[in-house]
Each structure stands twice: as structure tokens, then as C-alpha cells.
Amino acid sequence: MVPSDGDVVFQPRKVDRAGIRAAVDGNVLIYIHKELELEDLQRAFRLSTTSWWTTNCASSVPSRKNGAIA
């Protein structure tokens, strides 16, 4: 399960284009502010805090640092 946050129209599109939804068999939850929901999600899914991976589609694109791909 991947919690994500962002604009209610554009974030689902970004998640789909990045291939995240397909990679986790559709288990994506999108919130306006996921930080406010993490404790409830953690209890509901019985997850440890080390289980959290969240999306940031903008940063999923490799960036260049000193001429190299970071």
C-alpha cells in the first residue's frame, strides 16, 4: 500500500504515469495531506513506522548532480 498526497485531479494521474499503481497492484491511497493520516493508516494496516514508503512523483525522475545522474 502506497499513501500519496497531492491535488485530487492531478495526483492520481501522476501516480499512474509513474507506474506506481501498477507496481503495487492498485494499492494506492491518495490524500490531500497524507501526513495527517499516517497514524490512522499505521493502526489500520498494522504497519511499523519503518514500513512507510511515500510517493513524490516529481522526485522519482533522476536528477543531475555534478554531471552525473543522482
Biopython code that builds the backbone (N, CA, C, O; Angstrom):
import numpy as np
from Bio.PDB.StructureBuilder import StructureBuilder

atoms = [
    (1, "MET", "N", (0.842, -1.168, 0.000)),
    (1, "MET", "CA", (0.000, 0.000, 0.000)),
    (1, "MET", "C", (0.891, 1.236, 0.000)),
    (1, "MET", "O", (1.843, 1.338, 0.774)),
    (2, "VAL", "N", (0.562, 2.164, -0.880)),
    (2, "VAL", "CA", (1.335, 3.401, -1.002)),
    (2, "VAL", "C", (0.420, 4.582, -0.717)),
    (2, "VAL", "O", (-0.503, 4.844, -1.488)),
    (3, "PRO", "N", (0.661, 5.302, 0.378)),
    (3, "PRO", "CA", (-0.080, 6.543, 0.593)),
    (3, "PRO", "C", (0.607, 7.666, -0.181)),
    (3, "PRO", "O", (1.834, 7.763, -0.212)),
    (4, "SER", "N", (-0.201, 8.494, -0.792)),
    (4, "SER", "CA", (0.330, 9.614, -1.557)),
    (4, "SER", "C", (-0.535, 10.828, -1.272)),
    (4, "SER", "O", (-1.651, 10.695, -0.769)),
    (5, "ASP", "N", (-0.036, 11.984, -1.583)),
    (5, "ASP", "CA", (-0.860, 13.175, -1.417)),
    (5, "ASP", "C", (-0.606, 14.140, -2.554)),
    (5, "ASP", "O", (0.427, 14.097, -3.223)),
    (6, "GLY", "N", (-1.569, 15.005, -2.750)),
    (6, "GLY", "CA", (-1.470, 15.995, -3.806)),
    (6, "GLY", "C", (-2.833, 16.405, -4.290)),
    (6, "GLY", "O", (-3.852, 16.057, -3.693)),
    (7, "ASP", "N", (-2.847, 17.134, -5.355)),
    (7, "ASP", "CA", (-4.077, 17.605, -5.963)),
    (7, "ASP", "C", (-4.963, 16.420, -6.333)),
    (7, "ASP", "O", (-4.487, 15.441, -6.908)),
    (8, "VAL", "N", (-6.256, 16.509, -6.005)),
    (8, "VAL", "CA", (-7.165, 15.372, -6.207)),
    (8, "VAL", "C", (-7.364, 15.016, -7.676)),
    (8, "VAL", "O", (-7.770, 13.894, -7.978)),
    (9, "VAL", "N", (-7.092, 15.929, -8.586)),
    (9, "VAL", "CA", (-7.211, 15.634, -10.011)),
    (9, "VAL", "C", (-5.884, 15.139, -10.582)),
    (9, "VAL", "O", (-5.848, 14.134, -11.292)),
    (10, "PHE", "N", (-4.803, 15.837, -10.277)),
    (10, "PHE", "CA", (-3.531, 15.541, -10.916)),
    (10, "PHE", "C", (-2.737, 14.423, -10.253)),
    (10, "PHE", "O", (-2.020, 13.702, -10.946)),
    (11, "GLN", "N", (-2.838, 14.251, -8.939)),
    (11, "GLN", "CA", (-2.020, 13.234, -8.264)),
    (11, "GLN", "C", (-2.339, 11.815, -8.745)),
    (11, "GLN", "O", (-1.409, 11.043, -8.978)),
    (12, "PRO", "N", (-3.606, 11.440, -8.902)),
    (12, "PRO", "CA", (-3.866, 10.091, -9.437)),
    (12, "PRO", "C", (-3.256, 9.887, -10.825)),
    (12, "PRO", "O", (-2.769, 8.801, -11.139)),
    (13, "ARG", "N", (-3.282, 10.914, -11.639)),
    (13, "ARG", "CA", (-2.678, 10.813, -12.978)),
    (13, "ARG", "C", (-1.162, 10.640, -12.881)),
    (13, "ARG", "O", (-0.573, 9.845, -13.613)),
    (14, "LYS", "N", (-0.533, 11.394, -11.967)),
    (14, "LYS", "CA", (0.912, 11.282, -11.802)),
    (14, "LYS", "C", (1.302, 9.900, -11.281)),
    (14, "LYS", "O", (2.291, 9.318, -11.727)),
    (15, "VAL", "N", (0.526, 9.383, -10.345)),
    (15, "VAL", "CA", (0.793, 8.054, -9.800)),
    (15, "VAL", "C", (0.682, 7.000, -10.897)),
    (15, "VAL", "O", (1.506, 6.088, -10.969)),
    (16, "ASP", "N", (-0.323, 7.120, -11.744)),
    (16, "ASP", "CA", (-0.496, 6.177, -12.846)),
    (16, "ASP", "C", (0.640, 6.289, -13.860)),
    (16, "ASP", "O", (1.204, 5.275, -14.272)),
    (17, "ARG", "N", (0.980, 7.520, -14.267)),
    (17, "ARG", "CA", (2.040, 7.723, -15.263)),
    (17, "ARG", "C", (3.398, 7.232, -14.769)),
    (17, "ARG", "O", (4.220, 6.767, -15.558)),
    (18, "ALA", "N", (3.628, 7.337, -13.464)),
    (18, "ALA", "CA", (4.900, 6.893, -12.893)),
    (18, "ALA", "C", (4.948, 5.371, -12.741)),
    (18, "ALA", "O", (6.003, 4.818, -12.430)),
    (19, "GLY", "N", (3.828, 4.694, -12.956)),
    (19, "GLY", "CA", (3.791, 3.242, -12.848)),
    (19, "GLY", "C", (3.656, 2.726, -11.428)),
    (19, "GLY", "O", (3.806, 1.528, -11.183)),
    (20, "ILE", "N", (3.375, 3.619, -10.492)),
    (20, "ILE", "CA", (3.292, 3.223, -9.088)),
    (20, "ILE", "C", (2.071, 2.349, -8.835)),
    (20, "ILE", "O", (2.182, 1.316, -8.174)),
    (21, "ARG", "N", (0.909, 2.741, -9.347)),
    (21, "ARG", "CA", (-0.314, 1.972, -9.118)),
    (21, "ARG", "C", (-0.161, 0.546, -9.654)),
    (21, "ARG", "O", (-0.562, -0.412, -8.993)),
    (22, "ALA", "N", (0.413, 0.406, -10.838)),
    (22, "ALA", "CA", (0.613, -0.926, -11.421)),
    (22, "ALA", "C", (1.610, -1.741, -10.594)),
    (22, "ALA", "O", (1.447, -2.951, -10.437)),
    (23, "ALA", "N", (2.629, -1.084, -10.074)),
    (23, "ALA", "CA", (3.666, -1.785, -9.308)),
    (23, "ALA", "C", (3.150, -2.351, -7.993)),
    (23, "ALA", "O", (3.696, -3.328, -7.481)),
    (24, "VAL", "N", (2.100, -1.745, -7.441)),
    (24, "VAL", "CA", (1.566, -2.209, -6.155)),
    (24, "VAL", "C", (0.143, -2.744, -6.311)),
    (24, "VAL", "O", (-0.652, -2.701, -5.373)),
    (25, "ASP", "N", (-0.164, -3.247, -7.501)),
    (25, "ASP", "CA", (-1.470, -3.860, -7.785)),
    (25, "ASP", "C", (-2.640, -2.962, -7.409)),
    (25, "ASP", "O", (-3.656, -3.444, -6.910)),
    (26, "GLY", "N", (-2.506, -1.662, -7.643)),
    (26, "GLY", "CA", (-3.592, -0.728, -7.396)),
    (26, "GLY", "C", (-3.747, -0.271, -5.962)),
    (26, "GLY", "O", (-4.673, 0.477, -5.649)),
    (27, "ASN", "N", (-2.855, -0.708, -5.082)),
    (27, "ASN", "CA", (-2.956, -0.370, -3.656)),
    (27, "ASN", "C", (-2.354, 0.998, -3.360)),
    (27, "ASN", "O", (-1.323, 1.104, -2.696)),
    (28, "VAL", "N", (-3.011, 2.045, -3.860)),
    (28, "VAL", "CA", (-2.576, 3.423, -3.647)),
    (28, "VAL", "C", (-3.724, 4.187, -3.005)),
    (28, "VAL", "O", (-4.861, 4.120, -3.471)),
    (29, "LEU", "N", (-3.426, 4.905, -1.947)),
    (29, "LEU", "CA", (-4.397, 5.785, -1.303)),
    (29, "LEU", "C", (-3.903, 7.212, -1.452)),
    (29, "LEU", "O", (-2.762, 7.520, -1.109)),
    (30, "ILE", "N", (-4.760, 8.081, -1.963)),
    (30, "ILE", "CA", (-4.360, 9.464, -2.203)),
    (30, "ILE", "C", (-5.131, 10.383, -1.268)),
    (30, "ILE", "O", (-6.358, 10.324, -1.185)),
    (31, "TYR", "N", (-4.396, 11.225, -0.572)),
    (31, "TYR", "CA", (-4.944, 12.170, 0.388)),
    (31, "TYR", "C", (-4.528, 13.580, 0.006)),
    (31, "TYR", "O", (-3.615, 13.776, -0.796)),
    (32, "ILE", "N", (-5.199, 14.544, 0.582)),
    (32, "ILE", "CA", (-4.775, 15.923, 0.401)),
    (32, "ILE", "C", (-3.499, 16.165, 1.203)),
    (32, "ILE", "O", (-2.565, 16.794, 0.705)),
    (33, "HIS", "N", (-3.452, 15.664, 2.460)),
    (33, "HIS", "CA", (-2.264, 15.763, 3.315)),
    (33, "HIS", "C", (-2.052, 14.424, 3.996)),
    (33, "HIS", "O", (-2.634, 14.175, 5.051)),
    (34, "LYS", "N", (-1.237, 13.561, 3.421)),
    (34, "LYS", "CA", (-1.055, 12.207, 3.958)),
    (34, "LYS", "C", (-0.447, 12.218, 5.352)),
    (34, "LYS", "O", (-0.685, 11.300, 6.137)),
    (35, "GLU", "N", (0.338, 13.251, 5.672)),
    (35, "GLU", "CA", (0.964, 13.303, 6.992)),
    (35, "GLU", "C", (-0.069, 13.256, 8.108)),
    (35, "GLU", "O", (0.198, 12.736, 9.192)),
    (36, "LEU", "N", (-1.251, 13.803, 7.836)),
    (36, "LEU", "CA", (-2.311, 13.825, 8.844)),
    (36, "LEU", "C", (-2.979, 12.467, 9.002)),
    (36, "LEU", "O", (-3.698, 12.250, 9.978)),
    (37, "GLU", "N", (-2.764, 11.562, 8.083)),
    (37, "GLU", "CA", (-3.432, 10.261, 8.085)),
    (37, "GLU", "C", (-2.516, 9.105, 8.457)),
    (37, "GLU", "O", (-3.008, 7.995, 8.656)),
    (38, "LEU", "N", (-1.226, 9.310, 8.559)),
    (38, "LEU", "CA", (-0.292, 8.204, 8.715)),
    (38, "LEU", "C", (-0.518, 7.376, 9.973)),
    (38, "LEU", "O", (-0.416, 6.151, 9.918)),
    (39, "GLU", "N", (-0.820, 8.004, 11.099)),
    (39, "GLU", "CA", (-1.047, 7.234, 12.318)),
    (39, "GLU", "C", (-2.268, 6.329, 12.187)),
    (39, "GLU", "O", (-2.226, 5.170, 12.601)),
    (40, "ASP", "N", (-3.355, 6.849, 11.613)),
    (40, "ASP", "CA", (-4.552, 6.025, 11.411)),
    (40, "ASP", "C", (-4.272, 4.885, 10.442)),
    (40, "ASP", "O", (-4.714, 3.759, 10.665)),
    (41, "LEU", "N", (-3.546, 5.167, 9.376)),
    (41, "LEU", "CA", (-3.201, 4.118, 8.417)),
    (41, "LEU", "C", (-2.305, 3.062, 9.054)),
    (41, "LEU", "O", (-2.465, 1.866, 8.810)),
    (42, "GLN", "N", (-1.377, 3.513, 9.858)),
    (42, "GLN", "CA", (-0.469, 2.587, 10.533)),
    (42, "GLN", "C", (-1.250, 1.626, 11.417)),
    (42, "GLN", "O", (-0.979, 0.425, 11.418)),
    (43, "ARG", "N", (-2.218, 2.144, 12.170)),
    (43, "ARG", "CA", (-3.045, 1.279, 13.018)),
    (43, "ARG", "C", (-3.934, 0.366, 12.174)),
    (43, "ARG", "O", (-4.048, -0.825, 12.464)),
    (44, "ALA", "N", (-4.559, 0.909, 11.140)),
    (44, "ALA", "CA", (-5.489, 0.137, 10.322)),
    (44, "ALA", "C", (-4.804, -1.019, 9.610)),
    (44, "ALA", "O", (-5.375, -2.103, 9.486)),
    (45, "PHE", "N", (-3.585, -0.793, 9.142)),
    (45, "PHE", "CA", (-2.879, -1.823, 8.386)),
    (45, "PHE", "C", (-1.808, -2.526, 9.212)),
    (45, "PHE", "O", (-1.066, -3.361, 8.694)),
    (46, "ARG", "N", (-1.729, -2.185, 10.508)),
    (46, "ARG", "CA", (-0.759, -2.784, 11.431)),
    (46, "ARG", "C", (0.664, -2.721, 10.868)),
    (46, "ARG", "O", (1.362, -3.731, 10.780)),
    (47, "LEU", "N", (1.062, -1.532, 10.499)),
    (47, "LEU", "CA", (2.379, -1.320, 9.913)),
    (47, "LEU", "C", (3.318, -0.676, 10.917)),
    (47, "LEU", "O", (2.896, 0.126, 11.750)),
    (48, "SER", "N", (4.583, -1.026, 10.836)),
    (48, "SER", "CA", (5.572, -0.336, 11.654)),
    (48, "SER", "C", (5.951, 0.953, 10.936)),
    (48, "SER", "O", (5.693, 1.103, 9.741)),
    (49, "THR", "N", (6.548, 1.861, 11.646)),
    (49, "THR", "CA", (6.929, 3.126, 11.023)),
    (49, "THR", "C", (7.994, 2.916, 9.953)),
    (49, "THR", "O", (8.143, 3.754, 9.064)),
    (50, "THR", "N", (8.734, 1.816, 10.022)),
    (50, "THR", "CA", (9.747, 1.550, 9.009)),
    (50, "THR", "C", (9.135, 1.002, 7.725)),
    (50, "THR", "O", (9.847, 0.811, 6.739)),
    (51, "SER", "N", (7.818, 0.745, 7.719)),
    (51, "SER", "CA", (7.152, 0.214, 6.533)),
    (51, "SER", "C", (6.755, 1.300, 5.550)),
    (51, "SER", "O", (6.335, 0.987, 4.436)),
    (52, "TRP", "N", (6.876, 2.557, 5.924)),
    (52, "TRP", "CA", (6.336, 3.629, 5.088)),
    (52, "TRP", "C", (7.233, 3.982, 3.920)),
    (52, "TRP", "O", (8.415, 4.285, 4.082)),
    (53, "TRP", "N", (6.643, 3.934, 2.745)),
    (53, "TRP", "CA", (7.235, 4.468, 1.529)),
    (53, "TRP", "C", (6.172, 5.369, 0.955)),
    (53, "TRP", "O", (5.047, 4.925, 0.725)),
    (54, "THR", "N", (6.493, 6.601, 0.722)),
    (54, "THR", "CA", (5.505, 7.517, 0.169)),
    (54, "THR", "C", (5.969, 8.015, -1.182)),
    (54, "THR", "O", (7.151, 7.947, -1.519)),
    (55, "THR", "N", (5.023, 8.513, -1.945)),
    (55, "THR", "CA", (5.352, 8.932, -3.298)),
    (55, "THR", "C", (5.660, 10.411, -3.366)),
    (55, "THR", "O", (5.112, 11.228, -2.626)),
    (56, "ASN", "N", (6.532, 10.715, -4.257)),
    (56, "ASN", "CA", (6.777, 12.082, -4.673)),
    (56, "ASN", "C", (7.178, 11.958, -6.134)),
    (56, "ASN", "O", (8.360, 11.853, -6.460)),
    (57, "CYS", "N", (6.189, 11.971, -6.998)),
    (57, "CYS", "CA", (6.430, 11.680, -8.411)),
    (57, "CYS", "C", (7.430, 12.634, -9.033)),
    (57, "CYS", "O", (8.180, 12.241, -9.927)),
    (58, "ALA", "N", (7.458, 13.865, -8.586)),
    (58, "ALA", "CA", (8.406, 14.821, -9.154)),
    (58, "ALA", "C", (9.842, 14.391, -8.867)),
    (58, "ALA", "O", (10.722, 14.573, -9.708)),
    (59, "SER", "N", (10.082, 13.824, -7.688)),
    (59, "SER", "CA", (11.446, 13.423, -7.352)),
    (59, "SER", "C", (11.778, 12.026, -7.850)),
    (59, "SER", "O", (12.910, 11.572, -7.683)),
    (60, "SER", "N", (10.818, 11.329, -8.459)),
    (60, "SER", "CA", (11.120, 9.995, -8.969)),
    (60, "SER", "C", (11.888, 10.065, -10.286)),
    (60, "SER", "O", (12.394, 9.054, -10.773)),
    (61, "VAL", "N", (11.971, 11.258, -10.851)),
    (61, "VAL", "CA", (12.742, 11.449, -12.073)),
    (61, "VAL", "C", (14.201, 11.657, -11.680)),
    (61, "VAL", "O", (14.495, 12.498, -10.831)),
    (62, "PRO", "N", (15.127, 10.899, -12.289)),
    (62, "PRO", "CA", (16.535, 11.093, -11.920)),
    (62, "PRO", "C", (16.968, 12.527, -12.103)),
    (62, "PRO", "O", (16.588, 13.172, -13.080)),
    (63, "SER", "N", (17.745, 13.027, -11.193)),
    (63, "SER", "CA", (18.238, 14.399, -11.306)),
    (63, "SER", "C", (19.739, 14.382, -11.546)),
    (63, "SER", "O", (20.425, 13.430, -11.176)),
    (64, "ARG", "N", (20.235, 15.427, -12.158)),
    (64, "ARG", "CA", (21.663, 15.525, -12.438)),
    (64, "ARG", "C", (22.351, 16.300, -11.322)),
    (64, "ARG", "O", (21.894, 17.363, -10.903)),
    (65, "LYS", "N", (23.441, 15.748, -10.863)),
    (65, "LYS", "CA", (24.229, 16.402, -9.836)),
    (65, "LYS", "C", (25.695, 16.318, -10.253)),
    (65, "LYS", "O", (26.248, 15.223, -10.361)),
    (66, "ASN", "N", (26.313, 17.441, -10.482)),
    (66, "ASN", "CA", (27.712, 17.498, -10.950)),
    (66, "ASN", "C", (27.913, 16.656, -12.221)),
    (66, "ASN", "O", (28.939, 15.996, -12.383)),
    (67, "GLY", "N", (26.924, 16.692, -13.112)),
    (67, "GLY", "CA", (27.058, 15.991, -14.386)),
    (67, "GLY", "C", (26.688, 14.529, -14.341)),
    (67, "GLY", "O", (26.642, 13.888, -15.391)),
    (68, "ALA", "N", (26.421, 13.969, -13.170)),
    (68, "ALA", "CA", (26.079, 12.553, -13.061)),
    (68, "ALA", "C", (24.609, 12.412, -12.676)),
    (68, "ALA", "O", (24.023, 13.309, -12.069)),
    (69, "ILE", "N", (24.036, 11.295, -13.030)),
    (69, "ILE", "CA", (22.651, 11.025, -12.620)),
    (69, "ILE", "C", (22.661, 10.650, -11.158)),
    (69, "ILE", "O", (23.403, 9.758, -10.747)),
    (70, "ALA", "N", (21.839, 11.324, -10.366)),
    (70, "ALA", "CA", (21.772, 11.043, -8.931)),
    (70, "ALA", "C", (20.678, 10.055, -8.643)),
    (70, "ALA", "O", (20.464, 9.690, -7.487)),
]
sb = StructureBuilder()
sb.init_structure("model")
sb.init_model(0)
sb.init_chain("A")
sb.init_seg("    ")
for serial, (resi, resn, name, xyz) in enumerate(atoms, 1):
    if name == "N":
        sb.init_residue(resn, " ", resi, " ")
    sb.init_atom(name, np.array(xyz, "f"), 0.0, 1.0, " ", f" {name:<3s}", serial, name[0])
structure = sb.get_structure()
